[in-house]
C-alpha cells in the first residue's frame, strides 16, 4: 500500500488549489466548455485552460472535442465523491 502514498499526496496537491476546486465544483453535475467555464469563474479562457490542463494530466478531468470547442467533465465518480466528502467535512467542522 505504501507505493500509492506518493500518488495520493500528489492528487491532494492538485486538488488543493482554490481555482481548481472551483472548477471541480462547476463540473460536478455536467460537462462544460472552456468559454462558459471562464465566464462562470470570471477568468480568462487562457487561465482556465491552464488549470484544466493540470487537472487533465492528473486524470481528474477528461475532455471531448465538438467542432472547435473542448468540453470538460469530471473523469470519474471518485473525484465527485472526494469533493463532496471534503465539502461535507468542512461544513460539519464549521458548525462546531
Secondary structure as GFF3:
##gff-version 3
##sequence-region A 1 96
A	DSSP	three_ten_helix	2	4	.	.	.	ID=ss1
A	DSSP	alpha_helix	5	15	.	.	.	ID=ss2
A	DSSP	alpha_helix	18	27	.	.	.	ID=ss3
A	DSSP	beta_strand	32	33	.	.	.	ID=ss4
A	DSSP	alpha_helix	34	41	.	.	.	ID=ss5
A	DSSP	alpha_helix	45	57	.	.	.	ID=ss6
A	DSSP	beta_strand	61	66	.	.	.	ID=ss7
A	DSSP	beta_strand	69	74	.	.	.	ID=ss8
A	DSSP	alpha_helix	77	95	.	.	.	ID=ss9
###
